Structure formats: structure tokens, C-alpha cells
Amino acid sequence: MTVWVVRKSLEGITIEGPRQCARPGRIVREPGLLTLEELFAVFLGEGETVHELRENRHWKILRGNQPAGYFELVDEPGTP
């Protein structure tokens, strides 16, 4: 199974994505798909980090100590 990751601004505007990745927590994985953590690293810029699960299917992005946006998981591209 797979999910899509979208990077969004603090205002909720899509910055990058969606990109498909392996569904977190699954033991079976499709060959060639990145894990969630691997895909986060692709999306992050210089000096940015991903922090704890902010809420269901959202991870916050920090640049230094300042919020820079968030990642959102969606089941299909174009769905909230």
C-alpha cells in the first residue's frame, strides 16, 4: 500500500508534491518506493528538520526554531 506526501506552507498552500511513498507502518513494501522518512529528506531544505507528529497525518517542518510548514499524508493526489 502507498500514500502521497505533500509539503505545505504555514498557510496551507502546496509547496511541493504530491509524491508517492510506502505507507508508514507496513511490513510489506513496494520495491523502489521511498519510506516516509526517506521522502521527508528529499523535500527538506538547508537547515530544516521534521518534528513530532503534530496531529493525525501531519508533521511540522522547522527551519532552525521557526515553523516553516508541514507535511501532510493523503491517500490520493488532490485529496485533503
C-alpha positions as CSV (number, residue, x, y, z in Angstrom):
1,M,0.0,0.0,0.0
2,T,1.1,3.6,-0.7
3,V,0.3,7.1,0.4
4,W,1.2,10.5,-1.1
5,V,3.2,13.2,0.7
6,V,2.5,16.9,0.2
7,R,4.7,19.7,1.5
8,K,2.5,22.7,2.5
9,S,3.2,26.3,3.7
10,L,2.0,27.5,7.1
11,E,-1.0,28.9,5.2
12,G,-1.8,25.5,3.7
13,I,-0.6,26.2,0.2
14,T,1.0,23.2,-1.6
15,I,4.8,23.9,-2.0
16,E,5.9,20.5,-3.4
17,G,4.3,17.2,-4.2
18,P,2.4,15.1,-4.1
19,R,5.0,12.3,-4.2
20,Q,4.2,8.7,-3.6
21,C,5.8,6.7,-0.8
22,A,5.4,3.5,1.1
23,R,2.6,3.6,3.7
24,P,4.1,4.0,7.2
25,G,3.9,1.0,9.5
26,R,3.6,-1.5,6.7
27,I,5.9,-4.5,6.8
28,V,5.4,-5.3,3.1
29,R,6.9,-2.6,0.8
30,E,6.7,-2.0,-2.9
31,P,10.2,-2.1,-4.4
32,G,11.5,1.3,-5.5
33,L,9.2,3.4,-3.2
34,L,10.9,5.5,-0.6
35,T,9.8,5.3,3.0
36,L,8.1,8.3,4.6
37,E,11.4,9.3,6.3
38,E,13.4,9.0,3.1
39,L,10.9,11.2,1.3
40,F,10.9,13.8,4.0
41,A,14.6,14.1,3.5
42,V,14.1,14.8,-0.3
43,F,11.6,17.6,0.5
44,L,13.6,19.3,3.2
45,G,15.8,22.4,2.5
46,E,19.0,23.5,4.1
47,G,18.7,23.8,7.9
48,E,15.2,22.3,8.0
49,T,14.1,19.4,10.2
50,V,10.9,17.4,10.7
51,H,9.4,17.2,14.2
52,E,6.9,15.1,16.0
53,L,3.6,14.1,14.7
54,R,1.6,17.3,15.1
55,E,-1.7,15.7,14.5
56,N,-3.0,12.7,12.5
57,R,-1.2,12.6,9.2
58,H,0.7,15.9,9.7
59,W,4.4,16.5,10.6
60,K,5.7,20.0,11.2
61,I,8.8,21.4,9.5
62,L,11.1,23.7,11.3
63,R,13.9,25.9,10.0
64,G,16.0,26.4,13.0
65,N,13.5,27.0,15.7
66,Q,10.9,28.6,13.5
67,P,7.9,26.8,11.8
68,A,8.4,26.6,8.0
69,G,5.4,24.5,7.0
70,Y,4.2,20.9,7.3
71,F,4.0,17.6,5.6
72,E,0.6,16.0,5.0
73,L,-0.2,12.5,4.0
74,V,-3.1,11.9,1.6
75,D,-4.5,8.7,0.2
76,E,-4.8,10.0,-3.4
77,P,-3.2,13.0,-5.1
78,G,-5.5,16.0,-4.9
79,T,-7.4,14.8,-1.8
80,P,-7.3,16.6,1.6
